[in-house]
Amino acid sequence: MQGLEAQLLEFFGEISAVLWGWPLLLPLVITGLLYTIGLKGIQFTGLKKAITLTFFSKKDDDHVDGDGDISHFQALMTALSATVGTGNIAGVATAVTLGGPGAIFWMWLTGFIGMATKYAEATLGVHYREKHESGEYSGGPMYYIIHGLSKNWHFLAYAFAFFLFVAALGIGNMVQTNSMADVMESTFRVQPWVTGIIVVIFTGLVVIGGIKRIADVASTIVPTMIVIYLVSGLTILVLNYDKIDDVLALIFNDAFDSIDALLGGVIGDVVSKGVGRGVFSNESGMGSAPIVAAAAKTDHPVSQALVSMTQTFIDTIIVCTFTGLIIVMSGLAAEVSVGGAALTGSAFSEGLNNATFLGYEIGELIITITLIFFVFSTIIGWYYYGEKGFAFLFGDNKILLYKVAFLIVAFLGSIMTIKLAWTLAEVFTALMILPNVIALVLLNGKVRSLTKDYFTHNDSGKYTVKPFHNEP
């Protein structure tokens, strides 16, 4: 059995290495540039409006009371719950270790390009969403492929839904509980099976309530942990303010002086949950974010798309930047051959002068606690994605089977050695991207027309392009 596992690990590892190379990166970059140019830099010109819609909208303004299940803010937090996590802590560390400090600059660049991609897929996700008999909405690549493209392309919808369902069980569940069990055992000496039971109980209590409960929990956990993480990071930067100029100079110089930094930066951003071991830091182009965007209350797709765009900004431009700056500032990346959460924890400890609390180094304690909560939020966020993929393939009446399977896999992930599961998860998350990118390119005209309609008629609310409706 061990020989077979080794052979499978090698086989799928080679597939993963190919998929996460230029065959995947090039189409993603081209798609992001297509929308950046076609929408005249929407990620820059629309950012102020996006932030206003997300954090400052009044209930009677900006179409907050449109059709949908959850608010703009809840949709954003649910999407962030699935993206802000191990990639921001471990993935950035790996990128800096392998690509050098210049990796951070290319991470910023690809993050800004990814914002346009995120905007486009969220626009389509809301425009082509369906309303079920239960009153809940469903959307995402499988729906905008089915309703937006000809029948010749419909096979891509089913392929995406299958890859999504499998990826949710792997990268969004099993490998997450495994990571949590590892950190709980190494830091607090908690047995993995105990962690597994706790995760199953709390995950079950959340997902049984559907998207509204998932959104409520995500809206509490995610902003709280992001604020704690950023406040901790800001404290380190303030304590070491005299080093910031040198760090920034090192990042920019290294970015342009080394081809290795370029490659490390692109891979570090795109495959931010660890090079060859994860998914996008911000998941732009993956097709996951439009699934939850489709549940948002809005009467125009662009309204929610602008909000969804801030997900990439928060994840990559803000959270990942704090991680990267602190790691480079510590100088520890040059002393190790492999990055990861341990490197980030050591860098935080170094930045806080190795101060301790109850026998634990405060920096490492902060990383451990935030990682635990980020992992849990990732699990419930990816549960929702997987549920929608499963329901698309097998129907809403089979969702209970998915819930049970998801919770069983969560427990197994806590007690198993899952190198093969990691590798398979990499493959299936890569395969999710391919049908989504094809759809994004083919439907770019629809995104442009919806964008023009919104910004032309937003003041009056009299839109000329009506959203697709498939009432039950």
C-alpha positions, 0 to 999 in steps of 0.5 A, spaced: 500 500 500 505 504 501 508 503 494 502 504 491 501 511 495 508 513 493 507 512 486 500 516 486 504 521 489 509 522 484 504 521 478 499 526 481 505 531 483 508 531 476 501 533 474 500 538 479 507 541 477 505 542 470 498 545 471 501 550 476 506 552 471 505 557 465 500 552 462 495 555 468 499 562 470 499 565 463 491 564 461 490 567 468 495 573 467 492 574 460 485 574 463 486 579 468 490 584 463 484 583 458 479 585 464 484 591 466 484 594 459 477 592 457 474 595 464 479 601 464 482 599 470 476 598 474 480 595 480 483 603 481 477 607 478 472 603 482 476 602 489 473 608 492 466 606 490 467 598 492 469 600 499 463 605 500 459 599 498 462 594 503 463 598 509 459 605 509 452 603 505 446 605 509 440 600 508 436 605 504 442 606 499 446 603 494 441 597 492 442 594 499 435 591 499 435 588 492 434 580 491 438 575 495 440 572 501 445 576 505 448 583 505 454 585 501 458 585 507 456 578 509 458 576 502 465 579 502 466 576 509 464 569 507 468 569 501 474 572 505 473 566 510 475 561 504 481 565 502 484 569 508 488 563 511 494 559 511 496 562 504 497 569 508 501 566 513 505 560 510 504 561 503 507 568 503 513 565 507 514 560 502 514 565 496 519 569 500 524 563 501 524 561 494 523 567 490 527 572 495 524 579 497 522 581 490 517 576 490 513 581 494 513 586 489 510 581 484 505 579 489 502 586 489 502 586 481 499 580 480 494 582 486 492 588 482 491 584 476 487 579 480 482 584 482 479 585 475 478 578 474 475 577 481 470 583 479 468 580 472 467 573 475 462 576 481 459 580 476 457 574 472 456 570 478 450 575 480 447 576 473 446 569 471 444 566 478 438 562 479 433 562 485 431 555 488 424 553 491 427 554 498 428 561 496 435 561 496 440 563 490 445 559 487 450 562 482 458 561 480 461 558 473 457 552 472 451 557 472 454 562 467 457 557 463 450 554 462 446 560 461 451 565 458 454 560 453 452 555 448 451 548 449 457 546 446 460 549 452 456 546 457 460 540 459 465 545 462 459 547 467 459 540 470 467 539 469 467 545 474 462 543 479 465 536 479 472 539 480 469 544 485 466 538 489 472 534 490 477 540 491 472 542 497 473 536 500 480 536 500 483 543 500 477 546 503 477 541 508 481 535 509 488 539 509 485 544 513 483 540 519 490 536 518 493 543 519 489 545 525 491 538 528 498 539 527 498 546 530 494 544 536 498 538 537 505 542 537 503 548 541 498 546 546 499 538 546 492 537 544 491 530 541 489 530 533 483 526 534 480 531 539 481 536 535 478 532 529 472 532 534 471 539 536 472 541 528 466 536 526 462 539 532 463 546 531 463 545 523 456 541 523 453 547 528 455 552 523 453 549 516 446 546 518 444 553 518 445 554 511 448 560 508 445 565 513 449 562 519 455 561 515 455 568 513 453 570 520 459 566 523 464 568 518 462 576 519 464 575 526 470 571 525 474 574 519 474 581 521 476 580 528 482 575 526 484 580 520 484 586 525 488 582 530 493 580 525 494 587 522 494 590 529 500 585 531 503 586 524 502 594 525 505 594 532 511 590 529 512 595 524 512 601 529 517 598 533 522 597 527 520 603 523 527 604 522 528 598 518 522 599 513 525 604 508 531 598 507 526 593 507 522 596 501 528 598 498 530 591 498 524 588 495 524 593 489 531 592 488 531 584 488 524 584 484 528 587 478 535 584 479 533 577 479 529 573 475 528 568 480 525 573 484 520 574 478 518 567 478 518 566 485 513 572 486 508 570 481 508 563 484 508 565 491 502 569 489 498 565 485 500 558 489 500 562 496 498 556 500 505 554 499 508 553 492 505 546 489 501 545 495 495 550 495 491 555 492 490 562 490 491 567 496 485 571 493 482 565 489 482 570 483 480 566 477 478 560 481 471 561 480 469 560 488 468 567 489 462 568 485 458 562 488 457 566 494 457 573 491 451 570 487 447 570 494 448 577 496 442 582 496 443 587 490 439 589 484 445 590 480 451 585 479 456 590 478 454 593 485 456 586 488 462 585 484 465 591 486 464 589 493 467 582 491 473 586 488 475 588 495 476 581 497 483 581 493 485 587 495 484 585 503 487 579 502 493 580 498 495 587 498 493 588 505 494 582 509 499 578 505 503 585 505 504 585 512 506 578 512 511 579 507 514 585 510 515 582 517 518 576 514 523 580 510 525 585 516 526 579 520 532 576 516 530 569 517 528 567 510 535 567 508 537 562 514 532 557 512 530 552 506 523 551 507 518 557 509 511 556 512 507 558 518 513 556 523 517 562 519 512 567 520 511 565 527 519 566 528 519 573 524 513 575 528 517 573 535 523 576 532 519 583 531 516 583 538 523 582 541 522 574 543 517 577 548 513 571 552 507 570 555 505 564 559 511 561 557 510 562 549 513 567 545 508 572 543 509 572 536 508 565 535 502 565 539 499 570 535 500 566 529 498 559 532 491 562 534 490 566 528 492 560 524 487 556 528 481 561 526 483 562 519 483 555 518 476 554 521 473 560 517 476 556 511 473 550 512 466 553 513 467 557 507 469 552 502 463 547 505 459 552 502 462 552 495 462 544 495 455 544 497 453 548 491 457 544 486 454 538 489 447 540 488 449 542 481 451 535 480 446 531 484 440 536 486 438 540 492 435 534 495 442 530 496 445 535 500 444 532 507 449 526 504 454 532 502 454 534 509 455 528 512 461 526 508 464 533 509 464 532 516 467 525 516 472 527 511 474 533 516 475 528 522 479 523 518 483 529 516 485 530 523 488 524 524 491 522 517 498 523 514 495 526 507 501 528 503 497 525 497 491 528 499 495 535 499 497 533 492 490 531 489 487 538 492 492 542 488 490 538 482 483 539 482 483 546 484 488 547 478 482 544 474 477 548 477 481 554 474 481 552 467 473 552 465 472 558 469 478 562 465 475 560 458 468 562 460 471 569 463 474 570 456 468 568 452 463 572 456 467 579 457 462 582 452 457 581 457 461 584 463 463 590 459 455 591 458 453 590 465 459 595 467 457 600 462 449 600 464 451 600 472 455 606 472 451 610 466 444 609 470 447 608 478 444 615 480 437 613 477 437 606 478 433 605 472 438 599 469 437 597 462 440 591 462 436 586 466 439 580 470 438 573 468 432 570 472 430 563 472 425 563 477 423 556 480 
